[in-house]
Amino acid sequence: MHLAQPAWLMLLALLPLLGAGALLVGRLRHKQWGEFVAARLRDMLLRRASALPRWFALGFLFAACATLIVAMASPQGGVDTKTEKSIGRNVLIALDLSRSMRVKDVKPDRLAQAKVVIYELMEALPNERIGLIGFAGSPNVFAPLTIDHAAVRETIEQIDETWVPLGGSNLSAAIRLAIGTLKETGQKNNALILLSDGEKHDGNLNAVIDEAKKSGVYIFAIGVGTEDGAYVPNPDFPNSNMVDRKGKVVLSSLQPEILRKLATDTNGRYALAGSGTDIPAMVKLAARDLDAFEMQGRERRLAIEFYQWLVLPAILFLLVAVVAGTRWRGIKAMTVLAISLSALPTDACADDSAAAKDLAAGRYAPAREAFRQLAGDTKSPERAARYRLGEGTAAYRAQDFPGARQAFSGALLSHDPAVIASAHFGLANSLFQLGWLTLTAEVYPTAPKPIPDLARFDTLVQTRLAQVLKADAPSDGDTQGLAALESLIINWADAATHYESALANDPTQQDIRHNHETTLTYLRRLRELLDKEREQTQQAIPEPQPSPQPGNPGESDGTGEPKPDDKDKASDKPKDPGAQGDTGKPPKDKSGDDASGDPGKNGKQGAPKAEDNPPDDPDAAKPDETPEEHARRILGDNADLEKGPLRPGRIEYNNPEKDW
């Protein structure tokens, strides 16, 4: 047996000093009474109690203190060491540390978001051996492969773009260093997680991709940033941006093509950080295919603790000291009972019981407010997450789906799988209802009301699309109808993701599985209807007539008239709708000659001239088209259904020569 904290034994030296002080105080009090009262009157005037109980209490108090001091010294026995062993895989993380990672197109910036993704990956892979490589113009190994995740996490917390002295973005060198590091482990299959914005890089990627495939390295590429991008901040001058050699402000944006190529060609995966994709789950699922091996971890010290055998006697000694030193005269039994009752804990569940009763009785507003107040007052994160779950339930039943979405998001902070599954389920239901409200302006019906089938769903979507087509297209962006459809698709896609997360935490719930399948069915059908509408829109748009080529029938010979052998064919050529009006006569140029072939073509030059036939407003209605045809033509010209939502303010640029 030995003591783990022997320094506490120094407190034992205070006990003799305290005993000597108590003896001196007792003698001083006896001397004071002797001077105040004469010796012959002392027995008549003073009624002294025996001093034995006080000294008895003092002795037990010292015994209790000595026992507690020895307990704090942590006596241990049977000390042994044990080496931990675990089954894991090699996962190497390559983090981009170029200056473009400080761009703030995502909050707070790209580097901070990449670190958050790494923390989530480390929590999802607790048994894997993880290392860290940082790269810019040159790569460096900042944390070797280890199962000591705490050391890797500490390195990640401190790392920034100043750790790599050479600027740039040399992906090839970083991947080569990662391949070499993973080869040293002797394992056939390993994983490389690459976090970067894919900015302009140095080196040949094709060669390193072939080398990675031969070495069995699977690259999981995580894109950080947005395709719109933002300006690169200047680290030397706050509140200013970097400029290139030509004096232009440097704009950086996400380049997903490079990252997607690295992941696809090495049989890995590509994902965008912050897009709602469960990146840790994706990597964890893919890592199961890698070769696992047994690893030796830390040596853990095993010892039998004996301090608990000393704490109980110390408590007993302390109680005896209190009882022996107490003067019991004047203390009533009811007083003792009142003190004992006041020490009992109060019912901490009274408030949440009232909130639960309000929720069960259908009083959703007070129940929601009560749960919100309980979540704000409690100091326990786990209880706060449960109260947020109750708040979300009350808001959902009150059909306040945005408020329910916010409350269920707060409940995801729980560590209980059941609470997490319920939070994901409620969040998914709220997102689905928000999408359905966008489509019909009504809440999705539940039993006993009839559930809409696909035929009813088709009718609702077609009605909504018809309203979109009849609406006037604004000149500065998408129509409100198209924005609503885009919001619907995003909400339902996020709902499907949360249903999957709920099933991962509680796969036994059939309601979650049913709602997940229903959401996916509606999403597939909505895509089919949108594709069908796009095809109809494209068919309604007239195809432009080809310009006459030299040597082809209908070519002008320079006099403004078709060639003799092509007059019949030229006369049979269809007219371009909307270009000639109702008269059917071709327009004339400034010289008075008729144009042949397509409208707006000059017979002398065979090419259009803007000054001869100035174009009309392309968005203006044609004289011979209905409002519905006008809307279809505008929709086809903008091609919103095919290209997706237009983002105003998109800046096109060419990357200058730079080292960021």
C-alpha positions, 0 to 999 in steps of 0.5 A: 500500500502507498499514498498517491498524494502524500503531501496532504499529510503535512496538515497533520502537523496542525492538529497538535497546535490546535490541541495546545490552543484549546488547552490554553483557552480552557485555562484562561477561562478558568483563571478569569472566573477565579478573579471575578468570583471569590473562592468561597462564593464560587460554588453558590454562584456558579453552576458548572457542568462537567468539562469531560464532554467538551474534551471528549468532543474535542478528541473526536473532532481531532480524530475526524480531521486526522482521518479525513487528511489521511483519506485525502492522501489517497491510500492505494493498493494493488497498483498495476499497469494495463496497456489498452488495445483497440481495433481501428484504422488509419485516418490522416487529415490534410488541412488547407492553410493557405490565405484564402482559408481566411475568407469570410464567405462562411461564418466565421471563416473557412478555416474555422468551419474546417476545424469544426468539421474535424472536431465532428470527425474525431468524435465520430471516429473514437477508435481510429488512429488520426494524424494531421497535415497542414499545407499551403505552398509546402506541406508539413506533418503537425500531428503524427498518426495516434490514438491520442485524440486529445493531443491532435485536438489541441494542435488543431485548436492552435493551428492557423495559416501562419504555421506554413511559411510558404504561400500557395496551395500545393495539393499535389505535394500534400497528397504525396506527403500523406501517401508516404506517411500512410505507407509507413504504417504497413496497412493496405487501405487507408483514408485521407480526409482533405479539407480545402477550398480547391483554389488554384493549385500547384503541381500535377494531380493526375500523377498523385491520383494514380499513386494514391490508387496504387497505394490504397489511399481513399481520398475524402474531399470536403469543400469549404466555402461558397462558389460566389466567394468573397475577397481575401483579407490582408493579414498585415492591414486590418479591414483591408483586402489583398491585391494582386500584382496588377492592383486588383482586389483578390476574390476567392471562391470554392472550386469543387471540380478539383476536389470532386476529381480527387475523391471520384478517381480514388473511390472516395467521397466528396461533400460540401461543408455546411450543406446539411450533409452528415459528413461524419456519418458519411466518412464513418460508413465509408471507413468500415470498408478499410482494413482494421488492425489492433492498436496498442494505446496508452498504459493505464494505471490500475489501483485499488483505492482505500480512501472510501474506507476512511471517509465513513469513520471520519463522518462518524467521528464528526457526528459524535463530536457534535453530539458530545459538545452540544448543550441539550437544555432548551432545545425542544423536540419540535424545533429539531423536527422543524429544522429536519423538515426544512432541510428536505429537498423541494419538489424540483419537478413541480414546474415541469409537471405544470408545463406537461399538464398544459401540453396534455390539455391543449394549452400550447401557448402557456406550455411552450412558454413554461418549457422555454423558461425552464430551459433558460433557468436550468444549469444542466445542459441535458435537462435544457435539451429535454425542455427544448424538446417539450417547447418544440412539441408545443410549438408544433401542435400550435402550428408554429412550425418555424418556432418548432424548428428552432426549439427542436434544433436546441434539443439536438444538444442532448447526449441521450439517443432517445432525445436526439431521435425525437428532436430529429423527428420533430425537426423533420416534421416541422420542415416537411410542414413548412414545405407543404405550407409553401405548396398549399397554404394549408397544414398537411392533414393527419388521421382521421382526415384523408391523406393526399395521394399522388394524384392529389399531389400532382393537382396541387403542384400543377396548380402551383406551376400554373400560378408561377407561369401566369405571374409577371417575371421581375427584372432583378431576380426570380419570381416569388413562385420559383423562390417558393418552390426552391424553398419547398425542395430545400425544406423537404431535402433537409427533412429527409436527412433528419429522418435518416438521423432519427432512424440512426438513433432509434431504428425501431420507430415505424412512424419515422420510417413511414414519414421518411418514405413519404417525403422521398416519394413526394420529392421524386414526384415533384422532380418528375413534374418539374422535368415535364414542365421544363420539356413543355416550356422548351417545346413552346419556344420557337427554334431560331432559323439558321443563317444562309451560308455561302453556296447554300440554297437561298443565298443572296448574290449581292443584289438583294435577290435569291439566286434563280435556282433557289427562288422556289426554296427561298419562297418556301422557307418558314417565317420567324414568328414575331419578327415580320408581324402579320403582313408577311412582308420582309423588312427593308434595309436602308438602301431599299433592297429586300432582305432575303433568308432570315429576317434582319439579314442584309442581302449585300453582306449576309450578316445582321446589322443593328442599325438597320433593324434595331431589336425590340425589348425581348421581354415585351409581349408580342402582338400575336401571343397570349399572356400564357404564351408570353409567360412561357417565353419569358420563362424559357428565355430565363431558363430558371427551371433548368439552370436553378435559381439565379444569384444576383451579384455573382462576380466572374473573374480570372484568378490572377497569379497569386500565392494564396 
